[in-house]
Amino acid sequence: MQAKQILETCLYVDELVEAEAFYSSVLGLLPFSRVEGRHVFFRCGNGVFLLFNAAQTQQSTGAVPPHGANGPGHVAFAMQEDDIPNWREHLRQNGVTIEQEITWPSGGYSIYFRDSSGNSVELATLKTWGL
């Protein structure tokens, strides 16, 4: 057996309202579910991107087992090669500092920056992973 794809991925953030604003304005993601103080969920392509308040999800409160993490995490979102200059400008216009840009041996390209909670966010072309 082999898993087919990643269905959801998540990061843990300190301030959900601030994080929702960041991912909505900077990455254009639209939230479809939220529980105040606990989580905000976004659709992203064929998957789901989840933001959680770890202080809330580390408590056992229902059917889902407790989970959470402390410290900065990492997530990568796909971008088209042709959009690299546009992403640079979009990030600049939104006051987001680019931390690093990397051209990978595979021919892929990545732009790294931080979200409002200090998580490492990457925009990467599909060639980064040979896709």
C-alpha positions, 0 to 999 in steps of 0.5 A: 500500500502507498499513500496517494497524496498529502490531503492536509498539512498544518502549522501551529500559530500563536495568533490565529486572527493575524495568521489568517490575515497573513495567509489570506492576503499574502498567499490568497488562500480562502478560509472555509472553516474556523473555530475562534481561538482553535483553528482556521482551515483553508482550501489549497488546490486539491488539499487543505491547509490547516492553522491550529492554536497548539495550546488548544489542540494539545488538549483532548477534547473530542474524537481527534487525538491531541496534537501540536508543536512548539517552535517554527514549522515549515510548509511549501506551496507550489508556484509556477516558474513564470510567476517568480518575479510576480511573487517577489513583487507581491511579497514586497508589496505586502511587507514580507521579507524574503529570507532566502532564494535558492536555485536547486540542482534539479532546476527548481526554484524556492523563495523562503519567508516567514509567516506572522508566527515565525514559521518558515514558508516556501514558494517552490516550483515543481521542478524542486522535487522533480515533478 
